[in-house]
């Protein structure tokens, strides 16, 4: 009769059992497919002063030769395996022969490594396998080893300890230990949620009473009593189960559920270290058997239950979910599963036998009112954890702002994360220096380092006197800023500490019923709060509590959207937008005024919150400033060109190119990579989207934007809703350029914008459907006149001058004659301002470059002058 592996391995002593466990780890680490004899011998050799070491010492074998043989044999094993298949048959055979040697010949109840070596040397096949690993063992006198084994191994570490001393008096029932280990499996791989609820270690759950009641109804069935909670990530599926645990702990459930233990299964712990085939399934089987056999009824909660489908399965075998099916079908084991709807469809719904054993319970995202109530229930625990005060307005703002500006996540999870982060920021700010102060100190240290390096270079005659003076000035300014900010921070910190102390005293007085003292403290509190308000300027350095302003700033940091109350600089930017745009975009006063007014309406919060901040179609000839308008807006309001998303619509002239914009649908090449437009907006929801040359796109592409213009969102190829509500969409088109040029040929009698727009409508309708035009604001752009061309030339030459200052520390001037010559050569053309820039780059820039290169070593601090005389451009260096 064959001996069971479990019974066979239980005969190993502690040294051999530990070494074979570490052999499995070595096999996994080296990527070998099977645990071979060399793995075991190697770990045994390096495992301390055991019988094997004593045998080698007694027969005077060379330890270095043995170790080289082990290393060589290990390197010859096949590698690259992702998991371990099984033990080599040599290992099982060697243990079997060693047990015969230990029990029958040596009359001991545990196998020692001495028994193992003796058994392998005595068996022909095992001897060949052992000598391939350690040839030196072939010189051992087998008869001497057998007769003097006790003497040879005397003093080995395997002699120590009563449970492994090899005598019958020290017998230990290993099977009993294994059974004890199995009885602890539930405690090892599960967490008792009901016990945690009794200890108050679970946050309170409000607003999910109907879902908890529905779950209790399902659990009380006789069969198929297994709820499966489905819903988007973050809606609170796990919280519903925790709510049930709290109801069980408080006795607010039917009598049949009051004595139930609700255990949460840790699937990751169950699979951790399960490297051998069948080990994961064996662990899960033990858990299920113990849950079924438990004296107190057990309800098993499996979060992310879809991870069990396919877990542990190999080719031609089942998976862990198949172990659940019989118990679930017979009603022996009540299980609560939780997964997202997409994972349910992908993994569970495809298996009808598993699906019918569960009752799906949909967990919907709570509305804002319920989400606020949920957050209010968490405020005490958050206050206790962070040691801060949380105002009710913070909970309301966390829900409303997260719902508005973080559409990719679900309530209440996103609101809880927002409030938790705000608490952490306030707690840090009450003790640590603010980020602004740290930034100034870093800038000061950086400037000091540069100053020391320049002073060192000056000792060798390579100093930069201008930069040295500039650095010393910067250091003085930074010292002043650091001193002022430090003083303000200390004052705010002291005032905040006083306010917190007064609030605690007021609460204590209210508890004691001392109203008069409380009234006096309230007056002091009001005084301190007013003093703190006077200390604060545009931005708070220290907050006395978590309020709406802190929440808004966290949202702004997460999304790059200025959600909070606009600072003075922001207000000034919006109010002066028309003037600043006109400095960049020349000759389009009417268009810029219309754009600025619409943007100001959006920033004031009066525009439709369900639509983008603005959708404009800029129509006009080429080179009149349509693209420059987008650049000017993004520089003025959105922090720079990095927040400009430019899509060249001429690349989408075919209907199938829609997938490039929004992402390929499932089953098509490129699925999962995201779309050019949707991915860009998802990563930068606060941006300007420029759809250049929109008329060249396919009509199907035009229709794609209907929902964007109306609802401020687009569904990408993966089914996600991409939010466009915080973007400005600018569409450019050259339709009607000839007609615009014709009606604007007389600079003295330019038509009004509305009149020009009315003349443009027939041509626009010939390309775009009325439904498309009705969703956008068409802004006509006029051809550039001579005065505008002059300003464009001057603007571009000034930009060249800025580059000279930056790169060569030289100034740049130009004459009126040079400007006039550029205009004369280009005139009013179809290319607009681009013709002027192209002429400057092709004619003037080469002259400038040649002059700068010729005087590169001496140009610093001098002036480069551009002039036009004697029929040609002249560039000179003025000292």
Protein Blocks (a to p, Z undefined) as FASTA:
>chain_A
ZZdfklmmmmpcfklmmmmmmmmmmmmmnopabdcfklmmmmmmmnojcfklmmmmmnop
afklmmmmmmmmmmmpcehiabdfbdcfklmmmmmmmmmmmmmmnopabdcfklmmmmmm
mpmklmmmmmmmmmmlmmpcfklmmmmmmmmmgoiaklgojklnopaklgccfklmmmmm
mmmmmmmmpccfklmmmnopaccdehilmmmmmmmmmmmpmbhpaccddddehiopmmmm
mmmmmmmmnopacfklmmpccddddfklmmgoplbghklmmmmmmmmmmmmmpmbacddd
dehkllmgophpaehiacfklmmmmmmmnomaccdddddfklmmmmmmmmmklmmmpccd
ddddddfklmmmmmmmmmmmmmmmnopacdfklmmmmmmmmmmmmmmbccfklmmmmmmm
mmmmmmmmmmpccfklmmmmmmmmmmmmmmmmmmmmmmnopacfklmmmmmmmmmmmmmm
mmmmmmmmmmmmmmmmmmmmmmmmmmmmmmnopaklmmmmmmmmmmmmmmmmmmpcfbcf
bdfbdcfklmmmmmmmmnopafbacdfklmmmmmmmmmmmmmmmghilmmmmmmmmmmmm
mmnopacfkbcfbdcdddddehilpmmmmmmmmmmmnopaklcccddfklmmbfklmmmm
nopaehiahihnapfklmmmmmmmbccdddehkllpcfklmmmmmmmmmnopacdfkopa
cdfklcccddddfehklmmmmmmmpmklccdfklmmmmmmmmmmmmpcfklmmmpccddd
ddddfklmmmmmmmmmmmmmmmmmmmnopacdddfklmmmmmmmnopcfklmmlmmmmmm
mmmmmmmmmmmmmmmmmmgopacddddeehiacddddZZ
